[in-house]
């Protein structure tokens, strides 16, 4: 199946790509939306709508989408509290 994979090197061209879905490969196609390309992800992969990813293309031209971790509101609040502890120091250092 490796010979069926096409590399993504020029965003002006529409590419056929293949996504592993269990034991089989599903063909998907990019399409242009505004200035971006969009890849349709099959619902059977159970990716939640709104999930954020970091995209990269590896040396073999494979598109890799790495999910970003989503912080809970408690975790965000913990970070905000910790940042407040250091705000006076950061204010002093910002103009140096």
C-alpha positions as CSV (number, residue, x, y, z in Angstrom):
1,X,0.0,0.0,0.0
2,X,3.0,2.3,0.5
3,X,3.1,3.0,-3.3
4,X,-0.5,4.5,-3.0
5,X,0.6,7.2,-0.6
6,X,1.3,10.6,-2.1
7,X,3.3,13.3,-0.4
8,X,2.0,16.7,0.5
9,X,4.5,19.2,-0.7
10,X,2.5,21.8,-2.6
11,X,-0.7,23.2,-1.0
12,X,-2.0,24.4,-4.4
13,X,-2.6,20.8,-5.5
14,X,-5.3,18.5,-4.3
15,X,-3.9,15.2,-3.0
16,X,-5.4,11.8,-2.4
17,X,-4.4,10.5,1.1
18,X,-5.1,7.3,2.9
19,X,-6.1,7.0,6.6
20,X,-5.8,3.7,8.5
21,X,-9.2,2.7,9.8
22,X,-8.7,-0.5,11.7
23,X,-7.2,-3.0,9.2
24,X,-8.1,-1.1,6.1
25,X,-7.0,2.1,4.5
26,X,-9.7,4.8,3.7
27,X,-9.0,7.2,0.9
28,X,-9.6,10.9,1.7
29,X,-9.0,14.0,-0.4
30,X,-8.0,17.5,0.5
31,X,-10.1,20.4,-0.5
32,X,-9.4,24.2,-0.5
33,X,-11.4,26.3,2.0
34,X,-10.3,29.9,1.9
35,X,-6.5,29.9,2.1
36,X,-6.3,26.5,3.8
37,X,-6.6,22.9,2.8
38,X,-9.0,20.7,4.7
39,X,-8.9,16.9,5.1
40,X,-12.1,15.1,5.8
41,X,-11.7,12.6,8.7
42,X,-14.1,9.7,8.7
43,X,-16.6,9.7,11.5
44,X,-15.7,6.1,12.2
45,X,-12.4,7.3,13.7
46,X,-14.4,9.0,16.5
47,X,-12.5,12.3,16.5
48,X,-14.4,14.9,18.5
49,X,-15.5,18.0,16.7
50,X,-13.3,21.0,17.8
51,X,-10.4,18.7,18.7
52,X,-7.2,20.7,18.2
53,X,-4.1,19.2,16.6
54,X,-0.5,20.1,15.8
55,X,0.2,19.2,12.1
56,X,3.5,18.2,10.6
57,X,4.7,16.5,7.5
58,X,7.4,13.9,8.2
59,X,10.4,13.1,5.9
60,X,8.3,10.5,4.0
61,X,5.6,13.1,3.3
62,X,3.1,11.7,5.8
63,X,0.8,14.1,7.4
64,X,0.8,13.6,11.2
65,X,-1.8,15.2,13.4
66,X,-0.9,15.2,17.1
67,X,-3.8,15.9,19.4
68,X,-3.2,18.9,21.8
69,X,-4.0,18.2,25.4
70,X,-7.0,20.0,26.7
71,X,-6.8,21.4,30.2
72,X,-9.7,21.2,32.5
73,X,-11.1,24.4,34.0
74,X,-9.6,23.3,37.4
75,X,-6.1,22.9,35.7
76,X,-6.5,26.3,34.1
77,X,-7.4,27.9,37.4
78,X,-4.4,26.3,39.1
79,X,-2.1,27.7,36.4
80,X,-3.7,31.2,36.8
81,X,-3.2,31.1,40.6
82,X,0.5,30.0,40.2
83,X,1.1,32.8,37.6
84,X,-0.4,35.4,40.0
85,X,2.3,34.5,42.6
86,X,5.0,35.6,40.1
87,X,3.2,38.6,38.6
88,X,5.2,41.2,40.7
89,X,8.5,39.6,39.6
90,X,7.5,39.4,36.0
91,X,6.4,43.1,36.0
92,X,9.9,44.0,37.3
93,X,11.7,41.9,34.7
94,X,9.6,42.9,31.7
95,X,11.4,46.1,30.9
96,X,15.0,44.8,31.4
